[in-house]
Amino acid sequence: MNMRRGNFLVLASLAAAAAAMPALGQNAAPAAGAASAAKQSAAPVPQLSRLWTNSLGPGFSPPASGPGPVLNTVRVRATVDIRDGKPLDPATAPMVSIGGRRMGDHTAPILQPWAADVVKAHADKERNDGPARNPINECRPGGVPFVFYNLGMAMLQKRDSITILYVFDHEVRHVRLNSTHPAQVTPSWFGDSIGWYEGDTLVIDTVGIKTGPYTMIDQFGTPHTDKLHVVERYRLIDYDTAMQALQFGAKENASFLGNDSGVMVDLTDKGPHMRLDFTVEDPGAFTTPWSATVIYRPGVNVRRVPQMPEAVCAENPHEMTRQAAVPTADKPDF
């Protein structure tokens, strides 16, 4: 993307958030109405505050069983081993989703007919005279769960809130802990998010996600309505378990061990990794609730400095050789 990078957050903020974790150890009651009868356990609150990276894309990894996300129909030979970044033999490498083409399978059984038509139109645009417009190349907020595509993410845990920072274009989410959704939610790009801990798992419940031009579930143009409800479950897993999950996901998606987001995978870190399992429910667009997975690996700044990089879309209107429609006002503000 050849984006100009700066530094917008010193990772000392992460350390400060981690230092506040003893207060988090007092397991509070779950948010009323967010998950019926969700119960806390005596397990300590997981330490999730750090810089993470998502190394698979452009779609989400499907679950081991049950309904899953729309998948890419364009395939190419994988080039690197997801575990260690070593080159694969082109003759025997598995066929995976290509990273730069986003042509979703409009025959996916989770799609209602009208949603299938939208996915097909998006794929036709990519195929014939793409790229199709999406929040990335339009420099717009991604929304949930679209924003999970980000190759870099930092989580900041506090006593009463979680802040999630995404490396691309300064996207930020705020999650209230031990709270409830208001009776009337004002739609916003990232919706209204409340969270709680269930033992070693952070659960985030989001509603009120805004709809409008270029809002979509994923990079394949999968649409959603104002009925969208997303539940995320984050928990730490060990290195070997993470590698197994990554190999499963790599059967579908391309690997982004090397990228220009400013964040890269720390292949030397064999410590805890983080698993996100999320469920999407939207009776206005889908025939059934479905789920997907993202495996987050320990991330480091590519410059090896203790700062989170930034990637500014608005300063790069030719992102990925495409002409980005940078948001502009219809008339001067003054």
N, C-alpha and C positions, 0 to 999 in steps of 0.2 A: 504493500500500500504506500510505501515511501512517505509515511506521515512524519511530520516534525514532532519530535518527542521532547517533553520537558519532564518536570517532576512536580506532582501536585500533592503528594502525601508522603511524609517521612514515615518509614516503617516503625519508628519509635512509637507511633500511635498504636500500632499493633501490640507492642510490648506493654504499653500502658494499659491497654484493654485486658491483656492477659494478666497483668498484675492485679487487676480488680476482680479476678475470678473467685477469690475466697468468698466474696459476698454472694457470688452466683451459686455457691455450693449449698445455700439454703433453698432447697427445692420448694418453689412456690406452687400453689394450686393451679391446675390447668385452666385455660381460658374457657369461661362458660359459653356453651353454644358452639364452640369451634370443633370439638370432637366429643361426642356423647360419652360421658362417664370415663374420660381419659384419666388415668391414675398415675401419680408420681411414684417412683420407687426410691429406695435409699441410695441408688447409684449416684456417684458424683457427676456434676455437670461436665460434659465433654469440653475439652479445650480446643476450640475451633478457630481461634483468632490467629490468623497468619495469612500469608500470600499463597494462593493456590492457582493451579493452571489446569485447564481442560484441554486434553490433547487429541480428542477425536471429533470429527465433524464431516460434512456440514450438518448432518441430522443428529437426532438423539438415538442412543443405543436402545434397542427393544428390550422388553423384560424377558426373563427366562421362560415365562408362560403367560398366557392371557393376551387380551387386546393390547396392541402397541401402536407406536406413532406411524405417520406416513413415512415411507422410505424412498430413497433416491433410486431412480431407474437407470441412471447412467453409471457404468462400471469401468474400472481401470485396474491394472495390476498394482498391488501395494508395493511401495518402494523401500520402506524401512520396517524393522521389527519394533513393534510398539513398546517392548520391554526395555531395550537398550539402545535403540536408534541405529543399529547396524543395518547396512544395506541387505536387501533380500535378493535372492536369485530371481531375475525377471521371468525365467521359464517356469518356475514353480510357485511364485508368489500368489497368494489368493486374490481373487477379484473382489474389490471393495468399491464403495461409493466414491466417486471422483470428487475432489474437494472444490473445484472451481465451477462445476455445473450443477444446477439445482432444479432437477426435473422430477417432482414427486409422483408417486404412483396414485393416480386418481381413482384407481379401482379398489383402494384400501377399504375394507368392510366397515371401518369406523366412520366413514364419511357419509353424511346425508347427501342426497342427489345434488342439491344446490352447492354444497361445499365441494363435492367432487368436480363440479363444473369449474369452480374457481381454481382448484389445484391444476386441472387440465389446462386452463387458459394460461396460468403462470408457466407451466412446462412448455407450452407451445411458444410462448414469448422467448423463453430461454433457448429453445431449439432453433427458432427461425431468425430472430433479429434481437436477441438478448443483449444485455442481461435484463431480466424482469426486475422491476423496482421492488425494493424491500427496505426495512428500516435502516439497514447498514449503509446501502449506497444512497439513501435519501437523507442521511444524517439526522434521523429521527430516533426518539426513544424506542427501545425494543419491546418493552412490556414483558409480562410473564406469561408463558415460559420462554418466549423468544430470546430473552436476554441471556439465557443459559449457554448460548453459543460462544460467549466471550472466552477467549483463551487465557485471560487473567482475571482473577477475582480475589478480593481480600474481605475477610469477615472480621468485624469488631464486636465483641460481646461486652455488654454492660449489664448491670443489675436488672434494669427495667426495659432494655431495648437491645436490638441487634441492628447494626448498620452493615450493609453489604455494598462494597464498591466494585464496579466493573471497569476494566482498563480502557475499554473503547468509549470515547466521547463523554467521559465523566458521568456515566450513569450510576445513580445511587438509589438504593432502596432502604427504607426505614421500617423496622418491624417492632411493634409494641409487644412486650411480654406480659403475660398474665392479664390480658385485657379482653374486650369483646368488640365485635364489629358494631358500628353505630346502626341504629334502626334504619336510617336513610344514608346510604353511602354515596358520596359524590364521586363519580367516575374519574379516574386519573390514569396516567400512563402505566404505573406499576400497581395500581389498585390499593386497597386497604388490607394491610398485612398484620396479623396478630400471630404470636408464637408462644410456645411453652416447651418444657422439657419432659419427655417420657423416658425416664431412666437415662441411658446413654445417647438418646436421640433428640435432636432439635427438630420440632415440628413447626412449620409455618403454614398458615391458612390464609389464602388471598382471594378476595372478591372485589367487585367494583372496578374491573380492568377496562379502561377506555377503549371504545371502538372508533374507527375513523379511517382515513386514507392510509394505506400501507400497514395497518395493524394486522398481525398474523401470528399464528402459533409457532411457526418454524420458517426456515429459509425456502421452503417449497410453496409458500403462499397459502398454507392451510388457514382458512378463516376461523374466526370465532365471533360470538355474539356477546351481548351484555350479561348473559347468563353464565359466563365462564367462571369456573371455580377451580382453583389449583391448590393442591396440598403437597408440600415438600417435606421430606424427611431426611435430615443430614445426620450421619454418624461416622465415627472413625473406624477404619478397618486396617488390618495389618498388611504388610507389603505383599506377601504371597497371595492373599485373598484379592487384593487390588489387581495384581497381574493376571489372575484368572479372569476377573471381570473385564479387564481391558482387552484380553485376547478374545473374549466373547464379543465385545463391542466392536473390535477391529475387523470382525468378519463382515460387518456392515459398513463401517465408516472409515474414512481416510485418517491417517495419523498426522498430527501437526506438532511433532517434536521440535522442529525448527520453524519459526514463524517470525513475523515482524511486529508483533504486538508489544514488544518490549519485555515480555515475561516468557521465560522458557522453563521446561521441566528440569528439576534438579535430579539427574539420573543417579547421583551418588547418594541420595537420601533414601535409605531403606526403612525409614521410620513410618509412623502412621500416615495413611492416605485417607481421603474422605469420600464417602459414597452418598450420592443424592438419588433418592428414589422419589419420583413425583407422579401424582395422579391428576389427570385432566378430566373435568366433567363439564359438559356444555350441551344440554338437551336441544339447544337451538342449532347446533352445527354437527353434532356427532350422534351416532346411533347407540353408543354405549360409552361409559367411562373407560379410559385407557391409561396406561402408565408407561414410563420410560426411565432410563438411568443415565446419570453422568458420574464418571469417576474423576475426582479431583486429585491431582498429584502435587507434591510440594513444589512450589514455584520460586524462582529467583529472578531478579532483575538481570537482563542480558549484559549490563555493564558492570555487574557484580558490585553495585553500590547499594547501601541500605535505604533505598527509596523505591516507591512504586512508580513505574513509568506512566506516561499518559499517551493516548493516541487520539488526536483531535481531528475528527472528520471534517469539520467546517473549514479547516485550513488546507484541505486537500480535495478540491472538487474533481480530481481525476482518479479517485480511488479505484485500484484494480483495473485500470485502463477504461473505466466507465465514467460517464459524465454524471456526477452526483448533483442532484437538484437541491443545493443548499437552501434551506428555508429563508425566504425573504418576505418583507412586508409589502402589502399591496400599495401602501402609501406611506410617506414619511411620518415618523412619530411626532415631529415638531418642525 
